[in-house]
Each structure stands twice: as C-alpha cells, then as structure tokens.
Amino acid sequence: MSVKDALRALEQAWRMPDGPVLGLYAFGSVVRGGYRPGLSDVNLLALLAEETPPRPLREAHLPVWEQFGPVLRRPPLLTGPAAWERLGRVNPVLHAAISRHARPIWGPALPAGPAPTGPQAAAWQAWRAWQASAALAAPVLQPDRAADVELGLRRLALGYGVDPEDPSPGALVAAIQAQLQAAISGADAKPQPQANAPPLLPELVAIYSLGDDYVFILPDGRPAVWAETDWAAVGESLAGECDAVFSTTVAQGRFIAGELLPIDLALGSLSHVWGTPVLDDVPVSDGALWRASSWAAASPALDALPAAYLTAPEGTLGKVIHDFQNRLLNLQLRQEILFRMGRAPDAEPDEPLPDRKTEPHRRVAAIFDHFHWWAGHYAGLMTGA
C-alpha cells in the first residue's frame, strides 16, 4: 500500500457529485518533501460546505481507514469556509503553514490569511519543542503516551533536518534547541541557574506546574544542556509525582505563556513552584485571552474530534461523546471564571446539547456545532476589541 493508493481511495470515497466536501488538500512532508513511511503522517485537510453533518463523512471514511489507516496514520482535518477564515485570525501560524504548501487533491485553492506576527511564530515553534520534550523524562509517562511523544519528537527532529534515528532523545532535543535558540531570543531572558538547583539539573532556572505536569525552565544559550542531562534519572525521581515533564528556555517559555497559555497564566493553572518566577510578569491582554479561548474551541473541531469520530468503531461512539462533552464542559467552566474575573462577557450557546436518548451521530453533530459556536464567539470578541 502506497500513499498514492491511499489518496486515490480517499478521493473516490469523499469526492461525491454535489456532495458536502468542497476540496481535499495535502500538506506537510508529503508535499514539501522529507516524508518517511512509518514515521511521517499524511497530513490532509477537507474543506466542507457549511452545516455539513459529520455522519456521511464517517461512512465514507471508515472503509478507507480500515484499509489504509497504517499508511495515512490520521484522518483529514475538517473545516468549512467560515471556520477556515476564522483560523487565519485565531491561529495564523497553522493557517499559513497549511495554505502556503497545500496541494489540492481536488478543489479550489485555499484562501490565504494574515501573516503571523513574530511573537506568534516564535511561540508556536517553541510550543512544538515544549511538547516534544516530554519524551525526555519518559519514566513519568504512561507507556502508550511515552511511545506517542517519542514518535512526536522524532517527527519534529525530521522537520528540523535532524536525523530522527538518533537513539538519544536528549541529543535530538539539543539539536532542535540549537536551531530554536538561534532564532528565538529575548532581551529579558537572562536569569541565571539557581544555587540550590537539584544535582540532576544544576542549570535549572525555574519549575512551573501546569495542571498535573511540570515545566522545567532552562537557561537560554546552552542547548547542549539537554544532551548532558540524565533525563531517565530525572523521570525516575519524579515518577508518580506528575503526569509529564516538559522543558523549555526562559525566552521560549515567555513567548508560549503570552501567546498560547494566557488563560492558564491568568487563571493560575500555570503556576510557579521553584526558582526565579520568570513567567509571572508576562502580560496577559484581553485579546490574547480571547484568541487562546477561540483556539481552545476551534482546535478540537478541526482535529481531535474528527480524528476520534471518523475512525471510532461503532460501539465506541459513546466514549467519543463523553470525552468531547467533557471538553465542552471545561470550556464553559473556563468561560464562567473569565466572566467572574471581568475578562469576558457572559455567554452560552442558544441551544443546549441533546440528551442521552438522542441518536449518537446527532449528538456528535451537536458537539461539533458547540465547538464552532464557542470559537466564533471568542473570535467575535477579538474583532470587536
């Protein structure tokens, strides 16, 4: 089975006369080059007519997935014209990465959006390295998650032109950080490591918690520290104390906190634990809060919910509904806190989610609608700011 065979089967299944799929686009390494079977995903985006019910897409996709899932590795992202335009304002980095390199399998050219600002681009670059760094302290991770994050690290290394087959995750992160730190710096990113730093991480500047995870802040200008650290020992020392350990630099952490985690910073879920509080004075504007809130709603509708719904066996749709209703509940709880803090107006969708007696596919469609409603609500606040 080849990528070409998989794309041909997907086109035959999804390209229906007068159907809801307006276009299907490939992007990422399969278009730019560097694709590696068994390591790279086949990145796809489907542009849908507005108000397209998801069930016909699932029925078209499942037979293709059963045959070509190991080649494709993930279903297409799903968007519509309005959601695509909104993505350009909410996450211009992802929008630009897709639109600049997208190759239509069929359909019109994707409209371009605004260019991302320097801080936005820096934050997303740093965020990908932050996420991949969880592979270092693997002993704290559940086995399935450990395998996933190591695969993510090797994919990221491939994108940076680093040999992903290097057996040492620390060496991979160090090579990625060498390029990142050459591109991302900050005049205020000069705090020195602490005199009472733990022996396993003598150059540690600070520790933050983010939910059940730890974030280790390391100094800028020393990418080799990732290769020199005994991360397995770090993970073993923290096993059972946290769910994951991420690591970044002062400058990168400040970009991430200000652009991607302003809600966590404002609500205190990204909180200082030890060392110099290098993130505590990062400013959090209402516009940053609303952009992050819009993305928190848009992201599941674009990626995670399609990935779950388009591939889940019929008997497991109840779990998909449960998981994503919980995500919506978290959005609503966060909205309530922002309202009480005076950082967002009161709001809720006009229609509630259907009850348990409703047919499962209709419940999934309603969940999609609610995510889009919240994404549009916060994007509207951004426009009116």
Secondary structure as UniProt FT lines:
FT   HELIX           3..14
FT   TURN            17..18
FT   STRAND          21..27
FT   HELIX           29..32
FT   TURN            37..39
FT   STRAND          43..48
FT   TURN            50..51
FT   HELIX           55..72
FT   STRAND          77..79
FT   HELIX           81..90
FT   HELIX           92..101
FT   STRAND          103..106
FT   HELIX           118..132
FT   HELIX           133..135
FT   TURN            136..137
FT   HELIX           138..140
FT   HELIX           143..159
FT   TURN            160..161
FT   TURN            164..165
FT   HELIX           169..183
FT   TURN            187..188
FT   TURN            195..196
FT   TURN            199..200
FT   TURN            202..203
FT   STRAND          206..210
FT   TURN            211..212
FT   STRAND          213..218
FT   TURN            220..221
FT   TURN            223..224
FT   HELIX           225..228
FT   HELIX           231..238
FT   TURN            240..241
FT   STRAND          244..249
FT   HELIX           250..259
FT   HELIX           262..267
FT   STRAND          270..275
FT   TURN            278..281
FT   HELIX           286..299
FT   HELIX           300..304
FT   HELIX           305..309
FT   TURN            310..311
FT   HELIX           314..316
FT   HELIX           317..340
FT   TURN            341..342
FT   TURN            356..357
FT   HELIX           360..384
//
